[in-house]
């Protein structure tokens, strides 16, 4: 049960999916380093948390389905979990940052509605 | 080019890109400048580390990496949630 006994088209597709997903995650991490304020930076890693994660999960589902000869959907669990939890953590983090910035009178903070 | 060679090189490259992403996020965690930047960097370290574990599982062809990736995803969620709550109110459980 290794990569040696998968057909070439599966290997091509798995590599393309994994490379694209890793590329999206890398772009998100570069954005985390390059962007200037926290409220810009908070958006960058979500690129890896949504599209990058979905593509790598798709590559994993395809690879293990072909290797084991049946539909293997367990990686979907990670996909569903991350899709549910990422907005929750980022909303809480954004609220905490807004609260801290407003308490300190920082001009970067979004205006009070 | 055989399927095994293609998988080894392509997935190795993907793993390298994810490790670079972890390194960039770790730089943001260490550099700051504020606490919320560090928490965001730590969340990204967890996320990209989990993706690197999944790609490692693809490369070795073992299903064992799935459990590790799931545990890392759970820990990352719990850690970021607790830290965000701490930044908001100064205590995690009240």
N, CA and C atoms of all chains as a GROMACS GRO file, in nm:
protein
  621
    1UNK      N    1   0.083  -0.119   0.000
    1UNK     CA    2   0.000   0.000   0.000
    1UNK      C    3   0.087   0.125   0.000
    2UNK      N    4   0.163   0.145  -0.106
    2UNK     CA    5   0.243   0.266  -0.117
    2UNK      C    6   0.207   0.337  -0.246
    3UNK      N    7   0.277   0.447  -0.274
    3UNK     CA    8   0.249   0.522  -0.396
    3UNK      C    9   0.293   0.449  -0.521
    4UNK      N   10   0.362   0.333  -0.507
    4UNK     CA   11   0.419   0.267  -0.624
    4UNK      C   12   0.311   0.205  -0.713
    5UNK      N   13   0.197   0.164  -0.653
    5UNK     CA   14   0.100   0.091  -0.733
    5UNK      C   15  -0.025   0.173  -0.766
    6UNK      N   16  -0.009   0.306  -0.780
    6UNK     CA   17  -0.121   0.386  -0.830
    6UNK      C   18  -0.096   0.417  -0.977
    7UNK      N   19  -0.202   0.429  -1.058
    7UNK     CA   20  -0.182   0.466  -1.198
    7UNK      C   21  -0.128   0.608  -1.213
    8UNK      N   22  -0.070   0.636  -1.330
    8UNK     CA   23  -0.001   0.764  -1.350
    8UNK      C   24  -0.100   0.881  -1.344
    9UNK      N   25  -0.222   0.862  -1.400
    9UNK     CA   26  -0.317   0.975  -1.398
    9UNK      C   27  -0.354   1.013  -1.254
   10UNK      N   28  -0.365   0.915  -1.166
   10UNK     CA   29  -0.393   0.948  -1.025
   10UNK      C   30  -0.278   1.025  -0.964
   11UNK      N   31  -0.154   0.978  -0.993
   11UNK     CA   32  -0.038   1.047  -0.937
   11UNK      C   33  -0.033   1.192  -0.985
   12UNK      N   34  -0.058   1.213  -1.116
   12UNK     CA   35  -0.057   1.349  -1.171
   12UNK      C   36  -0.160   1.436  -1.099
   13UNK      N   37  -0.283   1.384  -1.088
   13UNK     CA   38  -0.390   1.463  -1.028
   13UNK      C   39  -0.361   1.493  -0.881
   14UNK      N   40  -0.310   1.391  -0.808
   14UNK     CA   41  -0.280   1.411  -0.666
   14UNK      C   42  -0.171   1.516  -0.649
   15UNK      N   43  -0.068   1.509  -0.734
   15UNK     CA   44   0.042   1.605  -0.723
   15UNK      C   45  -0.006   1.746  -0.756
   16UNK      N   46  -0.089   1.758  -0.863
   16UNK     CA   47  -0.139   1.891  -0.900
   16UNK      C   48  -0.225   1.949  -0.787
   17UNK      N   49  -0.315   1.867  -0.730
   17UNK     CA   50  -0.401   1.915  -0.621
   17UNK      C   51  -0.318   1.956  -0.500
   18UNK      N   52  -0.223   1.870  -0.460
   18UNK     CA   53  -0.144   1.900  -0.341
   18UNK      C   54  -0.056   2.023  -0.362
   19UNK      N   55   0.003   2.036  -0.482
   19UNK     CA   56   0.089   2.152  -0.506
   19UNK      C   57   0.007   2.281  -0.507
   20UNK      N   58  -0.111   2.278  -0.569
   20UNK     CA   59  -0.194   2.398  -0.570
   20UNK      C   60  -0.236   2.435  -0.428
   21UNK      N   61  -0.277   2.334  -0.350
   21UNK     CA   62  -0.316   2.363  -0.212
   21UNK      C   63  -0.202   2.419  -0.130
   22UNK      N   64  -0.083   2.359  -0.145
   22UNK     CA   65   0.033   2.409  -0.070
   22UNK      C   66   0.069   2.549  -0.117
   23UNK      N   67   0.052   2.576  -0.247
   23UNK     CA   68   0.081   2.711  -0.298
   23UNK      C   69  -0.012   2.814  -0.237
   24UNK      N   70  -0.142   2.780  -0.226
   24UNK     CA   71  -0.236   2.874  -0.163
   24UNK      C   72  -0.198   2.899  -0.017
   25UNK      N   73  -0.160   2.793   0.056
   25UNK     CA   74  -0.120   2.810   0.195
   25UNK      C   75   0.004   2.899   0.206
   26UNK      N   76   0.098   2.879   0.113
   26UNK     CA   77   0.221   2.959   0.116
   26UNK      C   78   0.188   3.105   0.088
   27UNK      N   79   0.100   3.132  -0.008
   27UNK     CA   80   0.061   3.271  -0.037
   27UNK      C   81  -0.004   3.334   0.086
   28UNK      N   82  -0.087   3.255   0.157
   28UNK     CA   83  -0.149   3.306   0.279
   28UNK      C   84  -0.046   3.340   0.385
   29UNK      N   85   0.057   3.254   0.400
   29UNK     CA   86   0.161   3.280   0.500
   29UNK      C   87   0.244   3.401   0.460
   30UNK      N   88   0.272   3.417   0.328
   30UNK     CA   89   0.346   3.535   0.283
   30UNK      C   90   0.265   3.662   0.314
   31UNK      N   91   0.134   3.653   0.292
   31UNK     CA   92   0.048   3.767   0.324
   31UNK      C   93   0.053   3.799   0.472
   32UNK      N   94   0.060   3.694   0.556
   32UNK     CA   95   0.067   3.716   0.701
   32UNK      C   96   0.193   3.795   0.738
   33UNK      N   97   0.301   3.772   0.664
   33UNK     CA   98   0.425   3.844   0.694
   33UNK      C   99   0.426   3.983   0.632
   34UNK      N  100   0.371   3.996   0.509
   34UNK     CA  101   0.391   4.120   0.433
   34UNK      C  102   0.290   4.230   0.465
   35UNK      N  103   0.166   4.193   0.501
   35UNK     CA  104   0.064   4.298   0.517
   35UNK      C  105   0.095   4.383   0.639
   36UNK      N  106   0.039   4.506   0.641
   36UNK     CA  107   0.087   4.606   0.737
   36UNK      C  108   0.012   4.604   0.871
   37UNK      N  109  -0.122   4.610   0.870
   37UNK     CA  110  -0.192   4.617   0.997
   37UNK      C  111  -0.254   4.482   1.031
   38UNK      N  112  -0.291   4.466   1.160
   38UNK     CA  113  -0.349   4.339   1.203
   38UNK      C  114  -0.478   4.309   1.128
   39UNK      N  115  -0.558   4.413   1.102
   39UNK     CA  116  -0.689   4.390   1.039
   39UNK      C  117  -0.675   4.351   0.893
   40UNK      N  118  -0.560   4.380   0.830
   40UNK     CA  119  -0.533   4.325   0.697
   40UNK      C  120  -0.479   4.183   0.708
   41UNK      N  121  -0.390   4.164   0.807
   41UNK     CA  122  -0.324   4.033   0.821
   41UNK      C  123  -0.420   3.922   0.857
   42UNK      N  124  -0.528   3.956   0.929
   42UNK     CA  125  -0.616   3.850   0.978
   42UNK      C  126  -0.685   3.777   0.862
   43UNK      N  127  -0.690   3.840   0.744
   43UNK     CA  128  -0.756   3.775   0.631
   43UNK      C  129  -0.665   3.678   0.555
   44UNK      N  130  -0.531   3.701   0.565
   44UNK     CA  131  -0.441   3.626   0.478
   44UNK      C  132  -0.441   3.474   0.503
   45UNK      N  133  -0.427   3.426   0.629
   45UNK     CA  134  -0.416   3.282   0.647
   45UNK      C  135  -0.544   3.205   0.614
   46UNK      N  136  -0.657   3.274   0.601
   46UNK     CA  137  -0.780   3.202   0.567
   46UNK      C  138  -0.773   3.142   0.428
   47UNK      N  139  -0.682   3.196   0.343
   47UNK     CA  140  -0.659   3.137   0.212
   47UNK      C  141  -0.616   2.990   0.227
   48UNK      N  142  -0.522   2.966   0.322
   48UNK     CA  143  -0.479   2.829   0.344
   48UNK      C  144  -0.583   2.748   0.418
   49UNK      N  145  -0.662   2.814   0.504
   49UNK     CA  146  -0.760   2.741   0.585
   49UNK      C  147  -0.881   2.696   0.503
   50UNK      N  148  -0.908   2.762   0.392
   50UNK     CA  149  -1.024   2.720   0.311
   50UNK      C  150  -0.979   2.648   0.185
   51UNK      N  151  -0.923   2.723   0.088
   51UNK     CA  152  -0.893   2.663  -0.042
   51UNK      C  153  -0.776   2.566  -0.034
   52UNK      N  154  -0.667   2.605   0.037
   52UNK     CA  155  -0.552   2.516   0.048
   52UNK      C  156  -0.589   2.386   0.116
   53UNK      N  157  -0.664   2.397   0.227
   53UNK     CA  158  -0.707   2.277   0.299
   53UNK      C  159  -0.798   2.192   0.212
   54UNK      N  160  -0.893   2.254   0.139
   54UNK     CA  161  -0.988   2.177   0.057
   54UNK      C  162  -0.914   2.101  -0.053
   55UNK      N  163  -0.816   2.164  -0.116
   55UNK     CA  164  -0.745   2.096  -0.225
   55UNK      C  165  -0.662   1.979  -0.172
   56UNK      N  166  -0.596   1.998  -0.056
   56UNK     CA  167  -0.514   1.889  -0.001
   56UNK      C  168  -0.604   1.776   0.048
   57UNK      N  169  -0.719   1.810   0.106
   57UNK     CA  170  -0.815   1.705   0.145
   57UNK      C  171  -0.864   1.629   0.022
   58UNK      N  172  -0.889   1.702  -0.089
   58UNK     CA  173  -0.933   1.635  -0.212
   58UNK      C  174  -0.825   1.541  -0.264
   59UNK      N  175  -0.698   1.586  -0.259
   59UNK     CA  176  -0.587   1.500  -0.302
   59UNK      C  177  -0.580   1.374  -0.217
   60UNK      N  178  -0.600   1.391  -0.085
   60UNK     CA  179  -0.592   1.278   0.006
   60UNK      C  180  -0.706   1.178  -0.020
   61UNK      N  181  -0.828   1.232  -0.039
   61UNK     CA  182  -0.943   1.144  -0.066
   61UNK      C  183  -0.919   1.066  -0.196
   62UNK      N  184  -0.873   1.133  -0.302
   62UNK     CA  185  -0.849   1.068  -0.430
   62UNK      C  186  -0.743   0.960  -0.417
   63UNK      N  187  -0.630   0.995  -0.350
   63UNK     CA  188  -0.518   0.900  -0.339
   63UNK      C  189  -0.559   0.775  -0.262
   64UNK      N  190  -0.620   0.793  -0.143
   64UNK     CA  191  -0.651   0.675  -0.063
   64UNK      C  192  -0.768   0.596  -0.122
   65UNK      N  193  -0.859   0.665  -0.196
   65UNK     CA  194  -0.967   0.591  -0.263
   65UNK      C  195  -0.910   0.499  -0.370
   66UNK      N  196  -0.812   0.547  -0.447
   66UNK     CA  197  -0.753   0.465  -0.553
   66UNK      C  198  -0.668   0.354  -0.493
   67UNK      N  199  -0.589   0.386  -0.387
   67UNK     CA  200  -0.500   0.286  -0.328
   67UNK      C  201  -0.580   0.173  -0.265
   68UNK      N  202  -0.686   0.208  -0.191
   68UNK     CA  203  -0.761   0.104  -0.120
   68UNK      C  204  -0.873   0.046  -0.203
   69UNK      N  205  -0.901   0.104  -0.322
   69UNK     CA  206  -1.002   0.046  -0.411
   69UNK      C  207  -1.144   0.065  -0.366
   70UNK      N  208  -1.168   0.158  -0.275
   70UNK     CA  209  -1.304   0.191  -0.232
   70UNK      C  210  -1.306   0.339  -0.197
   71UNK      N  211  -1.427   0.393  -0.179
   71UNK     CA  212  -1.438   0.535  -0.149
   71UNK      C  213  -1.398   0.560  -0.004
   72UNK      N  214  -1.288   0.636   0.017
   72UNK     CA  215  -1.241   0.667   0.153
   72UNK      C  216  -1.270   0.813   0.181
   73UNK      N  217  -1.367   0.838   0.270
   73UNK     CA  218  -1.411   0.976   0.291
   73UNK      C  219  -1.371   1.031   0.427
   74UNK      N  220  -1.280   0.960   0.499
   74UNK     CA  221  -1.252   1.004   0.636
   74UNK      C  222  -1.184   1.140   0.640
   75UNK      N  223  -1.110   1.177   0.533
   75UNK     CA  224  -1.043   1.308   0.534
   75UNK      C  225  -1.143   1.422   0.527
   76UNK      N  226  -1.263   1.391   0.481
   76UNK     CA  227  -1.368   1.493   0.479
   76UNK      C  228  -1.396   1.546   0.620
   77UNK      N  229  -1.368   1.461   0.723
   77UNK     CA  230  -1.389   1.501   0.862
   77UNK      C  231  -1.305   1.625   0.895
   78UNK      N  232  -1.177   1.622   0.852
   78UNK     CA  233  -1.090   1.739   0.875
   78UNK      C  234  -1.145   1.860   0.802
   79UNK      N  235  -1.190   1.838   0.678
   79UNK     CA  236  -1.244   1.950   0.600
   79UNK      C  237  -1.364   2.014   0.668
   80UNK      N  238  -1.458   1.932   0.713
   80UNK     CA  239  -1.578   1.985   0.779
   80UNK      C  240  -1.539   2.056   0.908
   81UNK      N  241  -1.448   1.994   0.985
   81UNK     CA  242  -1.408   2.053   1.113
   81UNK      C  243  -1.344   2.190   1.093
   82UNK      N  244  -1.251   2.200   0.998
   82UNK     CA  245  -1.183   2.329   0.976
   82UNK      C  246  -1.280   2.433   0.922
   83UNK      N  247  -1.371   2.389   0.833
   83UNK     CA  248  -1.468   2.484   0.778
   83UNK      C  249  -1.556   2.543   0.887
   84UNK      N  250  -1.589   2.459   0.987
   84UNK     CA  251  -1.674   2.509   1.096
   84UNK      C  252  -1.595   2.596   1.193
   85UNK      N  253  -1.470   2.557   1.224
   85UNK     CA  254  -1.400   2.624   1.334
   85UNK      C  255  -1.325   2.751   1.291
   86UNK      N  256  -1.278   2.759   1.166
   86UNK     CA  257  -1.197   2.876   1.126
   86UNK      C  258  -1.271   3.008   1.144
   87UNK      N  259  -1.397   3.022   1.098
   87UNK     CA  260  -1.466   3.150   1.120
   87UNK      C  261  -1.484   3.182   1.268
   88UNK      N  262  -1.509   3.078   1.350
   88UNK     CA  263  -1.531   3.102   1.493
   88UNK      C  264  -1.406   3.162   1.555
   89UNK      N  265  -1.289   3.100   1.530
   89UNK     CA  266  -1.166   3.151   1.590
   89UNK      C  267  -1.134   3.291   1.539
   90UNK      N  268  -1.152   3.313   1.407
   90UNK     CA  269  -1.113   3.443   1.354
   90UNK      C  270  -1.207   3.554   1.400
   91UNK      N  271  -1.337   3.523   1.415
   91UNK     CA  272  -1.428   3.625   1.467
   91UNK      C  273  -1.391   3.661   1.610
   92UNK      N  274  -1.363   3.557   1.693
   92UNK     CA  275  -1.326   3.585   1.832
   92UNK      C  276  -1.197   3.665   1.841
   93UNK      N  277  -1.098   3.628   1.756
   93UNK     CA  278  -0.970   3.699   1.757
   93UNK      C  279  -0.989   3.844   1.711
   94UNK      N  280  -1.070   3.863   1.608
   94UNK     CA  281  -1.096   3.998   1.560
   94UNK      C  282  -1.164   4.083   1.665
   95UNK      N  283  -1.260   4.023   1.736
   95UNK     CA  284  -1.329   4.098   1.841
   95UNK      C  285  -1.234   4.134   1.955
   96UNK      N  286  -1.147   4.037   1.991
   96UNK     CA  287  -1.050   4.065   2.098
   96UNK      C  288  -0.957   4.179   2.057
   97UNK      N  289  -0.910   4.177   1.930
   97UNK     CA  290  -0.818   4.281   1.883
   97UNK      C  291  -0.889   4.416   1.880
   98UNK      N  292  -1.015   4.419   1.833
   98UNK     CA  293  -1.089   4.544   1.829
   98UNK      C  294  -1.108   4.601   1.970
   99UNK      N  295  -1.143   4.511   2.064
   99UNK     CA  296  -1.163   4.553   2.202
   99UNK      C  297  -1.036   4.614   2.259
  100UNK      N  298  -0.922   4.546   2.236
  100UNK     CA  299  -0.794   4.596   2.289
  100UNK      C  300  -0.757   4.729   2.226
  101UNK      N  301  -0.776   4.740   2.093
  101UNK     CA  302  -0.738   4.865   2.026
  101UNK      C  303  -0.825   4.980   2.071
  102UNK      N  304  -0.956   4.956   2.087
  102UNK     CA  305  -1.044   5.064   2.131
  102UNK      C  306  -1.014   5.106   2.274
  103UNK      N  307  -0.982   5.006   2.360
  103UNK     CA  308  -0.952   5.038   2.499
  103UNK      C  309  -0.827   5.124   2.509
  104UNK      N  310  -0.733   5.105   2.413
  104UNK     CA  311  -0.611   5.185   2.418
  104UNK      C  312  -0.622   5.312   2.334
  105UNK      N  313  -0.735   5.333   2.265
  105UNK     CA  314  -0.748   5.449   2.181
  105UNK      C  315  -0.658   5.446   2.058
  106UNK      N  316  -0.629   5.326   2.008
  106UNK     CA  317  -0.543   5.309   1.891
  106UNK      C  318  -0.618   5.355   1.766
  107UNK      N  319  -0.557   5.441   1.681
  107UNK     CA  320  -0.629   5.490   1.563
  107UNK      C  321  -0.653   5.382   1.457
  108UNK      N  322  -0.583   5.267   1.466
  108UNK     CA  323  -0.605   5.159   1.369
  108UNK      C  324  -0.739   5.088   1.388
  109UNK      N  325  -0.798   5.102   1.506
  109UNK     CA  326  -0.919   5.026   1.538
  109UNK      C  327  -1.035   5.071   1.450
  110UNK      N  328  -1.123   4.978   1.411
  110UNK     CA  329  -1.242   5.016   1.335
  110UNK      C  330  -1.331   5.107   1.419
  111UNK      N  331  -1.399   5.203   1.358
  111UNK     CA  332  -1.481   5.295   1.437
  111UNK      C  333  -1.598   5.226   1.504
  112UNK      N  334  -1.638   5.282   1.617
  112UNK     CA  335  -1.752   5.227   1.691
  112UNK      C  336  -1.879   5.246   1.610
  113UNK      N  337  -1.960   5.140   1.592
  113UNK     CA  338  -2.082   5.158   1.511
  113UNK      C  339  -2.185   5.243   1.583
  114UNK      N  340   0.832   0.890  -1.692
  114UNK     CA  341   0.838   0.911  -1.547
  114UNK      C  342   0.731   0.826  -1.478
  115UNK      N  343   0.773   0.747  -1.384
  115UNK     CA  344   0.678   0.655  -1.319
  115UNK      C  345   0.596   0.730  -1.213
  116UNK      N  346   0.488   0.664  -1.173
  116UNK     CA  347   0.398   0.729  -1.077
  116UNK      C  348   0.468   0.753  -0.943
  117UNK      N  349   0.553   0.658  -0.902
  117UNK     CA  350   0.618   0.673  -0.771
  117UNK      C  351   0.714   0.792  -0.770
  118UNK      N  352   0.791   0.808  -0.881
  118UNK     CA  353   0.883   0.922  -0.889
  118UNK      C  354   0.807   1.054  -0.885
  119UNK      N  355   0.698   1.058  -0.965
  119UNK     CA  356   0.616   1.180  -0.971
  119UNK      C  357   0.562   1.216  -0.833
  120UNK      N  358   0.509   1.114  -0.764
  120UNK     CA  359   0.453   1.139  -0.630
  120UNK      C  360   0.562   1.187  -0.535
  121UNK      N  361   0.679   1.120  -0.538
  121UNK     CA  362   0.785   1.156  -0.443
  121UNK      C  363   0.829   1.300  -0.464
  122UNK      N  364   0.853   1.340  -0.591
  122UNK     CA  365   0.902   1.476  -0.615
  122UNK      C  366   0.794   1.581  -0.593
  123UNK      N  367   0.675   1.557  -0.650
  123UNK     CA  368   0.568   1.656  -0.638
  123UNK      C  369   0.526   1.678  -0.495
  124UNK      N  370   0.504   1.567  -0.421
  124UNK     CA  371   0.460   1.582  -0.282
  124UNK      C  372   0.574   1.635  -0.195
  125UNK      N  373   0.699   1.601  -0.230
  125UNK     CA  374   0.812   1.659  -0.157
  125UNK      C  375   0.816   1.810  -0.172
  126UNK      N  376   0.790   1.856  -0.296
  126UNK     CA  377   0.788   2.001  -0.320
  126UNK      C  378   0.674   2.067  -0.242
  127UNK      N  379   0.556   2.002  -0.243
  127UNK     CA  380   0.442   2.057  -0.168
  127UNK      C  381   0.476   2.065  -0.019
  128UNK      N  382   0.544   1.960   0.032
  128UNK     CA  383   0.582   1.960   0.174
  128UNK      C  384   0.680   2.072   0.205
  129UNK      N  385   0.775   2.096   0.111
  129UNK     CA  386   0.869   2.205   0.131
  129UNK      C  387   0.799   2.339   0.136
  130UNK      N  388   0.698   2.359   0.047
  130UNK     CA  389   0.624   2.485   0.047
  130UNK      C  390   0.550   2.503   0.179
  131UNK      N  391   0.491   2.393   0.231
  131UNK     CA  392   0.418   2.404   0.358
  131UNK      C  393   0.512   2.433   0.473
  132UNK      N  394   0.632   2.373   0.470
  132UNK     CA  395   0.730   2.400   0.576
  132UNK      C  396   0.772   2.546   0.571
  133UNK      N  397   0.788   2.601   0.448
  133UNK     CA  398   0.822   2.743   0.435
  133UNK      C  399   0.709   2.830   0.492
  134UNK      N  400   0.584   2.787   0.466
  134UNK     CA  401   0.469   2.862   0.521
  134UNK      C  402   0.472   2.858   0.674
  135UNK      N  403   0.505   2.742   0.733
  135UNK     CA  404   0.517   2.731   0.879
  135UNK      C  405   0.625   2.825   0.930
  136UNK      N  406   0.738   2.831   0.857
  136UNK     CA  407   0.848   2.917   0.900
  136UNK      C  408   0.806   3.064   0.898
  137UNK      N  409   0.734   3.106   0.792
  137UNK     CA  410   0.689   3.245   0.785
  137UNK      C  411   0.592   3.277   0.898
  138UNK      N  412   0.500   3.183   0.926
  138UNK     CA  413   0.405   3.207   1.034
  138UNK      C  414   0.476   3.211   1.169
  139UNK      N  415   0.580   3.127   1.186
  139UNK     CA  416   0.657   3.129   1.311
  139UNK      C  417   0.730   3.262   1.326
  140UNK      N  418   0.777   3.317   1.213
  140UNK     CA  419   0.843   3.449   1.219
  140UNK      C  420   0.744   3.553   1.269
  141UNK      N  421   0.620   3.548   1.219
  141UNK     CA  422   0.519   3.644   1.264
  141UNK      C  423   0.488   3.622   1.412
  142UNK      N  424   0.487   3.495   1.457
  142UNK     CA  425   0.462   3.466   1.598
  142UNK      C  426   0.571   3.525   1.687
  143UNK      N  427   0.696   3.510   1.644
  143UNK     CA  428   0.805   3.560   1.727
  143UNK      C  429   0.814   3.712   1.720
  144UNK      N  430   0.785   3.771   1.606
  144UNK     CA  431   0.807   3.913   1.584
  144UNK      C  432   0.696   4.000   1.644
  145UNK      N  433   0.575   3.951   1.645
  145UNK     CA  434   0.463   4.029   1.699
  145UNK      C  435   0.401   4.117   1.593
  146UNK      N  436   0.384   4.246   1.606
  146UNK     CA  437   0.429   4.327   1.719
  146UNK      C  438   0.334   4.321   1.839
  147UNK      N  439   0.208   4.280   1.821
  147UNK     CA  440   0.118   4.278   1.936
  147UNK      C  441   0.073   4.136   1.964
  148UNK      N  442   0.003   4.117   2.077
  148UNK     CA  443  -0.034   3.982   2.119
  148UNK      C  444  -0.125   3.916   2.017
  149UNK      N  445  -0.220   3.993   1.957
  149UNK     CA  446  -0.311   3.929   1.862
  149UNK      C  447  -0.239   3.882   1.736
  150UNK      N  448  -0.130   3.950   1.698
  150UNK     CA  449  -0.050   3.903   1.584
  150UNK      C  450   0.016   3.769   1.616
  151UNK      N  451   0.063   3.757   1.741
  151UNK     CA  452   0.126   3.631   1.780
  151UNK      C  453   0.025   3.517   1.780
  152UNK      N  454  -0.096   3.542   1.831
  152UNK     CA  455  -0.199   3.438   1.832
  152UNK      C  456  -0.235   3.397   1.689
  153UNK      N  457  -0.247   3.495   1.599
  153UNK     CA  458  -0.278   3.466   1.459
  153UNK      C  459  -0.166   3.385   1.395
  154UNK      N  460  -0.040   3.420   1.427
  154UNK     CA  461   0.073   3.344   1.373
  154UNK      C  462   0.073   3.201   1.424
  155UNK      N  463   0.040   3.184   1.553
  155UNK     CA  464   0.036   3.049   1.611
  155UNK      C  465  -0.073   2.966   1.544
  156UNK      N  466  -0.188   3.026   1.518
  156UNK     CA  467  -0.298   2.956   1.450
  156UNK      C  468  -0.253   2.911   1.311
  157UNK      N  469  -0.178   2.998   1.241
  157UNK     CA  470  -0.130   2.962   1.107
  157UNK      C  471  -0.025   2.853   1.113
  158UNK      N  472   0.059   2.855   1.219
  158UNK     CA  473   0.157   2.747   1.237
  158UNK      C  474   0.084   2.614   1.251
  159UNK      N  475  -0.020   2.610   1.336
  159UNK     CA  476  -0.098   2.488   1.355
  159UNK      C  477  -0.158   2.442   1.223
  160UNK      N  478  -0.220   2.534   1.150
  160UNK     CA  479  -0.290   2.499   1.025
  160UNK      C  480  -0.194   2.441   0.922
  161UNK      N  481  -0.083   2.511   0.898
  161UNK     CA  482   0.010   2.466   0.795
  161UNK      C  483   0.084   2.340   0.838
  162UNK      N  484   0.109   2.327   0.969
  162UNK     CA  485   0.168   2.203   1.018
  162UNK      C  486   0.077   2.085   0.995
  163UNK      N  487  -0.054   2.107   1.017
  163UNK     CA  488  -0.151   2.000   0.992
  163UNK      C  489  -0.154   1.962   0.845
  164UNK      N  490  -0.149   2.061   0.757
  164UNK     CA  491  -0.148   2.031   0.613
  164UNK      C  492  -0.020   1.955   0.574
  165UNK      N  493   0.094   1.994   0.637
  165UNK     CA  494   0.219   1.924   0.607
  165UNK      C  495   0.212   1.778   0.652
  166UNK      N  496   0.145   1.753   0.766
  166UNK     CA  497   0.129   1.614   0.812
  166UNK      C  498   0.043   1.536   0.713
  167UNK      N  499  -0.063   1.600   0.661
  167UNK     CA  500  -0.148   1.530   0.564
  167UNK      C  501  -0.070   1.496   0.436
  168UNK      N  502   0.013   1.590   0.389
  168UNK     CA  503   0.092   1.563   0.268
  168UNK      C  504   0.196   1.454   0.296
  169UNK      N  505   0.250   1.452   0.419
  169UNK     CA  506   0.342   1.345   0.456
  169UNK      C  507   0.271   1.209   0.452
  170UNK      N  508   0.146   1.206   0.498
  170UNK     CA  509   0.068   1.083   0.490
  170UNK      C  510   0.047   1.038   0.346
  171UNK      N  511   0.025   1.134   0.255
  171UNK     CA  512   0.012   1.101   0.113
  171UNK      C  513   0.142   1.043   0.061
  172UNK      N  514   0.256   1.102   0.103
  172UNK     CA  515   0.385   1.060   0.048
  172UNK      C  516   0.423   0.921   0.095
  173UNK      N  517   0.396   0.892   0.223
  173UNK     CA  518   0.430   0.759   0.273
  173UNK      C  519   0.321   0.658   0.245
  174UNK      N  520   0.202   0.705   0.202
  174UNK     CA  521   0.093   0.613   0.171
  174UNK      C  522   0.034   0.545   0.293
  175UNK      N  523   0.056   0.601   0.412
  175UNK     CA  524  -0.001   0.540   0.533
  175UNK      C  525  -0.119   0.624   0.582
  176UNK      N  526  -0.223   0.555   0.627
  176UNK     CA  527  -0.339   0.626   0.676
  176UNK      C  528  -0.324   0.677   0.817
  177UNK      N  529  -0.207   0.652   0.880
  177UNK     CA  530  -0.189   0.690   1.020
  177UNK      C  531  -0.178   0.841   1.037
  178UNK      N  532  -0.133   0.912   0.931
  178UNK     CA  533  -0.115   1.055   0.943
  178UNK      C  534  -0.248   1.126   0.963
  179UNK      N  535  -0.358   1.062   0.920
  179UNK     CA  536  -0.489   1.127   0.933
  179UNK      C  537  -0.523   1.158   1.078
  180UNK      N  538  -0.500   1.060   1.166
  180UNK     CA  539  -0.532   1.083   1.308
  180UNK      C  540  -0.448   1.196   1.366
  181UNK      N  541  -0.318   1.196   1.330
  181UNK     CA  542  -0.231   1.303   1.381
  181UNK      C  543  -0.280   1.439   1.333
  182UNK      N  544  -0.320   1.447   1.204
  182UNK     CA  545  -0.366   1.575   1.150
  182UNK      C  546  -0.493   1.619   1.222
  183UNK      N  547  -0.582   1.524   1.250
  183UNK     CA  548  -0.707   1.559   1.318
  183UNK      C  549  -0.681   1.612   1.458
  184UNK      N  550  -0.586   1.546   1.530
  184UNK     CA  551  -0.554   1.591   1.667
  184UNK      C  552  -0.492   1.731   1.662
  185UNK      N  553  -0.403   1.754   1.564
  185UNK     CA  554  -0.340   1.887   1.554
  185UNK      C  555  -0.445   1.993   1.524
  186UNK      N  556  -0.543   1.960   1.436
  186UNK     CA  557  -0.648   2.057   1.404
  186UNK      C  558  -0.730   2.090   1.529
  187UNK      N  559  -0.764   1.986   1.608
  187UNK     CA  560  -0.841   2.008   1.731
  187UNK      C  561  -0.765   2.095   1.829
  188UNK      N  562  -0.633   2.063   1.848
  188UNK     CA  563  -0.552   2.140   1.943
  188UNK      C  564  -0.538   2.284   1.898
  189UNK      N  565  -0.522   2.305   1.767
  189UNK     CA  566  -0.509   2.442   1.717
  189UNK      C  567  -0.634   2.522   1.743
  190UNK      N  568  -0.751   2.460   1.720
  190UNK     CA  569  -0.878   2.529   1.746
  190UNK      C  570  -0.890   2.566   1.894
  191UNK      N  571  -0.863   2.468   1.981
  191UNK     CA  572  -0.878   2.494   2.124
  191UNK      C  573  -0.779   2.602   2.171
  192UNK      N  574  -0.654   2.594   2.122
  192UNK     CA  575  -0.553   2.690   2.166
  192UNK      C  576  -0.589   2.832   2.121
  193UNK      N  577  -0.629   2.846   1.994
  193UNK     CA  578  -0.659   2.981   1.946
  193UNK      C  579  -0.781   3.038   2.017
  194UNK      N  580  -0.881   2.952   2.040
  194UNK     CA  581  -1.002   2.998   2.109
  194UNK      C  582  -0.969   3.046   2.250
  195UNK      N  583  -0.888   2.965   2.322
  195UNK     CA  584  -0.853   3.003   2.459
  195UNK      C  585  -0.772   3.132   2.462
  196UNK      N  586  -0.676   3.145   2.368
  196UNK     CA  587  -0.592   3.265   2.367
  196UNK      C  588  -0.673   3.389   2.330
  197UNK      N  589  -0.767   3.375   2.234
  197UNK     CA  590  -0.849   3.490   2.197
  197UNK      C  591  -0.936   3.533   2.314
  198UNK      N  592  -0.989   3.435   2.386
  198UNK     CA  593  -1.072   3.466   2.502
  198UNK      C  594  -0.988   3.533   2.611
  199UNK      N  595  -0.864   3.488   2.625
  199UNK     CA  596  -0.775   3.549   2.724
  199UNK      C  597  -0.745   3.694   2.687
  200UNK      N  598  -0.721   3.720   2.558
  200UNK     CA  599  -0.693   3.858   2.516
  200UNK      C  600  -0.813   3.948   2.540
  201UNK      N  601  -0.932   3.891   2.528
  201UNK     CA  602  -1.054   3.970   2.541
  201UNK      C  603  -1.079   4.007   2.686
  202UNK      N  604  -1.066   3.909   2.777
  202UNK     CA  605  -1.113   3.930   2.913
  202UNK      C  606  -1.009   3.909   3.020
  203UNK      N  607  -0.888   3.867   2.984
  203UNK     CA  608  -0.785   3.850   3.085
  203UNK      C  609  -0.793   3.719   3.161
  204UNK      N  610  -0.898   3.638   3.134
  204UNK     CA  611  -0.904   3.506   3.195
  204UNK      C  612  -0.978   3.412   3.100
  205UNK      N  613  -0.942   3.283   3.104
  205UNK     CA  614  -0.996   3.189   3.006
  205UNK      C  615  -1.132   3.138   3.050
  206UNK      N  616  -1.143   3.099   3.178
  206UNK     CA  617  -1.271   3.048   3.229
  206UNK      C  618  -1.315   3.139   3.342
  207UNK      N  619  -1.441   3.180   3.340
  207UNK     CA  620  -1.488   3.267   3.448
  207UNK      C  621  -1.616   3.210   3.508
   0.00000   0.00000   0.00000
